[in-house]
Amino acid sequence: MPSRARVLVVDDHIEMGQMLKEPLTDAGYRVDLASGGAEAIAQLRARVYDAVVCDLRMQDVDGFDVLEAARKLDPELPVLMMTAFGGVESAVEAMRRGAWHYFTKPFRLDEVLLFVARALEERRLRAEHRALKQQAADRSSLGAMVGGSALMRGLYALVERVAVSSAPVLVRGESGSGKELVARALHFTGTRSAGPFVAVNCTALPHALLESELFGHVKGAFTGATTARRGLFVEADGGTLFLDEIGDMAPELQARLLRVLEDGEVRAVGADGSRTVDVRVVAATHQDLEARVKEGRFRADLFYRLNVVTLRVPPLRERREDIPALIEHFLAQARAQNPRSPVRHFAPETVAAMCAMPWPGNVRELENLVKRLVVLGAEESVDPRQLRLYASADGAEAHPLAAAQRDIIPLRQLESEYIAWAVARCGGNKTRAAELLGIDVSTIHRRERSEGNPPR
């Protein structure tokens, strides 16, 4: 729990309240005093607190009343009760009613500080756990697809209609627009939600490794195959296999994929026989597949087999009215991941400026910028000046070296920012960005996964 946590101290003896306030303030907490139960309840209704330290025996409105009011306002708000030695039975009753801890007077101040810190830490961990559960639920449903624009409402309706089918789906859209979120929503809102959802990026692995990854191999099938591997098609049996960036798949693999789609059988590399699987294939691409078919770079028969149902994910520039909601969504996520950040909201003029930016990297670019502003922001409100510091005037990703010239930035963060900037400059094409950076494209995908940003 950040040191700026707010604590309410309640005691009808002013001297006791002041005695507790001083060490809590010295420990970095913001401390308010209430001289009785009625005043405490009024303050709890007027302001959000992170913890309450309350005397049990007070005139008129006692600690039980304060505890009850606190529990109604926030069931997870930790309330620590104070009582005289002879009131232990009452303190135990307070614990039964939901108090977090109790102290018997006289008590040591360092004991109070210790248990307040523990209560705040438990509250922080509960909040993080809840946020992680919500993120997991969001990634698995339409809840992850933020936006109420007409284009997104149309997409939601199509996803719900298509989800109940087992027909192949081709998800089309620019890099960073949210194609994997659509694939996950198709799976988790459909009839296969109890089965596995398996995803693979077709540009992340060389041809030979991708073949083994998809179809599996037997022991000794090739140099280094010291154990058998069943492959992603078998892992996805009964569920969904998401093939991201299908347009970059090698022609030899396209032929093998077509066979699986036609007869539902998978043959592992080096195996003598095939295995039947029940897998729904959802493919995604930012490529113009029709043009690649004409160029002979993508099989026409595979294209028609995949293109049974097409879902188009609109780029962010076509649904600017969704940007304020997306900012709030990513701000909540970034604050959960960076609880010590002072950033609480974006100024209206900042949101307006972000709505006017071109966003060549789409939703992923917006998410990265919001994260950056939360991590580096020094004030509660993000104003246009801060926005200009971390995003260039034309709305493209700011050059990371500009920020590095102003502040000392951890090397790993600088490397991540530079890779993200290079990908944005290449219009979201990771393969091209990797070529220019002189690294393998799998490095980019590994970095995204390690930072909790699955390719979209």
LINHUGI-V446505 format. One record per backbone hydrogen bond with DSSP energy under -1.0 kcal/mol. CO is the residue of the C=O (numbers start at 1). NH is the residue of the N-H. Records with the same first field share a line. If there is no record, write none. Layout:
CO->NH + NH
This chain:
2->5
5->30
6->50 + 51
7->32
8->53
9->34
10->55
13->17
14->18
15->19
16->20
17->21
18->22
20->24
21->25
22->26
23->27
24->29
25->28
30->7
32->9
34->11
36->40
37->41
38->42
39->43
40->44
41->45
42->46
43->47
51->8
52->80
53->10
54->82
56->63
59->61
62->66
63->67
64->68
65->69
66->70
67->71
68->72
69->73
70->74
74->77
78->52
79->100
80->54
81->103
82->56
83->105
84->87
85->88
87->91
88->92
89->93
90->94
91->95
92->96
93->97
94->99
95->98
101->81
103->83
108->112
109->113
110->114
111->115
112->116
113->117
114->118
115->119
116->120
117->121
118->122
119->123
120->124
121->125
122->126
123->127
124->128
125->129
126->130
127->131
128->132
129->133
130->134
131->135
132->136
133->137
134->138
135->139
138->141
141->144
142->145
144->146
149->153
150->154
151->155
152->156
153->157
154->158
155->159
156->160
157->161
158->162
159->163
162->165
169->283
170->311
171->285
172->313
174->177
176->364
178->182
179->183
180->184
181->185
182->186
183->187
184->188
185->189
187->190
190->193
192->195
196->240
198->242
200->244
201->204
206->210
207->211
208->212
209->213
210->214
211->215
212->216
213->232
214->233
216->269
217->229
218->221
222->225
224->226
225->220
229->217
231->235
232->236
234->237
236->239
239->280
240->198
241->282
242->200
243->284
244->202
245->248
246->249
250->254
251->255
252->256
253->257
254->258
255->259
256->260
257->261
258->262
259->263
260->264
264->277
266->275
268->271
269->218
275->266
278->238
280->241
281->169
282->243
283->171
284->246
285->173
287->289
288->292
289->293
290->294
291->295
292->297 + 298
293->296
299->303
300->304
301->305
302->306
303->307
309->170
311->172
315->318
316->319
319->322
320->323
322->326
323->327
324->328
325->329
326->330
327->331
328->332
329->333
330->334
331->335
332->336
333->337
334->338
338->341
345->382
347->351
348->352
349->353
350->354
351->355
359->362
362->366
363->367
364->368
365->369
366->370
367->371
368->372
369->373
370->374
371->375
372->376
373->377
380->344 + 345
382->347
383->387
384->388
385->389
386->390
387->391
392->395
396->392
399->402
400->404
401->405
403->407
410->414
411->415
412->416
413->417
414->418
415->419
416->420
417->421
418->422
419->423
420->424
421->425
422->426
423->428
424->427
426->429
428->430
429->433
430->434
431->435
432->436
433->437
434->438 + 439
440->443
441->445
442->446
443->447
444->448
445->449
446->450
447->451
448->453
449->452
456->179
